[in-house]
Amino acid sequence: MIQIEPARALVGHIGVPGDKSISHRALLLGAVGEAETVVRGFGRSGDTEATLTAVRALGVEVAEDEVDLVRVEGRGLRGLRAPEEPIDCRNSGTLLRLLPGVLAGQEGRFELIGDESLRTRPVRVDEPLVRMGARVETTEGFPPLVVEGGELQGITYELPVASAQLKSAVLLAGLYASGETTVAEPLPTRDHTELLLAQAGVRVRRKPGRATVSGAERLALGEVEVPGDLSAAAPFIVAATLLPGSELYVHDVGLNPTRTGLLDVFARMGARITVFNRRKAGGEPVGDLEVRSAELVATAVEPHEIPRLIDELPLVALAAGCARGETVVGGAAELRLKETDRIETVTTSLRALGVRISASENGFRVRGVPTRPKGGGMASRGDHRLAMLGAIAGIVSREGVRLEGPEAVGVSFPGFFDLLESVTQR
Ligand code: S3P
């Protein structure tokens, strides 16, 4: 338990850890690449540590030259070997969903397990991978699961939900399949897998809402430069917006348009965020952000925007609580399947801190008032995004927040509290 005291403003310059989604993917593709993949700006966290340990267990050598620089000695597309022990995905949904896509093309039997939270999350990838010809056995749709590779055939798969994890698993399995594998998505989701595959020399054919790969002979990523994680920058962006007098710069952050929903929603709400130094790192757009405080007004977050800010919705709820008028978020039922049921945990947590928020089946409704929330107590329940939400709620509150389980931030952002302290003015 820690006490988060209210702050006056956020001032200074920060960089955030490398993008978690890209870091996972770089390790997994590096593992089945030819020769060496160098990952610069690797985002180190509990989740990516799980992937690092997993690829090592599969027989891949990984050198950790520096905290954010790793080198992966690829074993080739079909070169992974089945470990005796189960592979522990810990808290990581991304590892749980993406790894089976790669394992579907290997020889042997692979068991995947996870922590208590992960065991409550649907595996989902079993259905398309089985259709392609792999053997996947889940525990009634949940982990633990067993994957046995086979002769795969390409399929056309319509995603039942807009999930980049599910899309990625099928595209990765498509590398091992005869013929073409096409994934169609109902709404655009993050496309880091497609971009990295293209960088690795795989021909990915893309049309709006569809991506197609063919069976591949070899992969070679070379060097990956991982931009800062916009989802890790988000708590800072929200705090600097809400605290009058703030002036915060976030450097080298990923601005892939499939990820920038928060910036669009915040622009509508009246936030003052300027992007400068736009550039490319590998295939990914990157830039620097200047965030100044602003008075926010309510907005409607539409279902088609949800995949572009899915992990930022808890923070949107807090910001909406301080914005004049009623904010409605709909079409976000996926939140119920994250590390916690985030519709339930965000609404009960924020309500206890004085935010007038109510849950709906697929989102929430917030009646905002342009003052600071009162504060009080909340628990992370082991969910990293809730822990960061509690910290930001605390610094923008009138009376502070007693936060139970702050260590959950380590799942995506181990240095979060130190970085926050370094730019907080009291
Ligand atoms: C991720 C995709 C999203 C996101 C998660 C990371 C990824 O999940 O919530 O934090 O790296 O592909 P879904 O694709 O299941 O919505």
Residues whose N, C-alpha, C, O or C-beta is under 5 A from the ligand:
A	BS01	S3P	S21 T94 A162 S163 A164 Q165 L166 I310 D311
